[in-house]
Amino acid sequence: MNKPIPKLTDADLARFWGKVDKSGDCWLWTMNTFKSGYGSFGIRDYSYRAHRISYTIANGDPGELNVNHTCDNPRCVNPLHLWLGTQREGMDDKVAKDRQTKGEANVHVLTERQVKRFLYQINPMLHSVGNMVLMKGPSELSNIVNHGGISEENVTRD
């Protein structure tokens, strides 16, 4: 859920654009970023994604819609590179551009070695298919999740 962006003052606008390098086609956010690489801009004790602020300045508050990049550069705040879409549209765009993480490059996916180790340690009744661990019953879920920081999203029941 996106927090509504408050009305920006002239001081907010000057501060925002003072943190942007407009020397290239992508206007790059030059200050703090979130871990995801998106620019972080603070307004009244809350940090917003800089590209959402840029979109808001140019077009108005995007509300619950995502602000996506045509350039796929998370630091870019050029309003001409930004478009609104649903979460699904953003995911479809990522897949169409082949930018989604796959296999072991995805930190949320177990490696084959991890799966084999956990299957051996936990229960011989477990088996793997692709990057998912399949279980015969719910009792093993907490055991698998508690070993090595594996999230429940990567463990499913048969």
TACOR-V185838 format. One line per field, one symbol per residue. ss: DSSP state (~ for helix, > for strand, _ for the rest). Layout:
ss=???
This chain:
ss=_________~~~~~~~~__>>______>>___>_____>>>>>__>>>>~~~~~~~~~~______>>>>______>__~~~>>>>_~~~~~~~~~~______~~~______~~~~~~~~~~~____>>>__>>>>___~~~~~~~~_____~~~>>>_
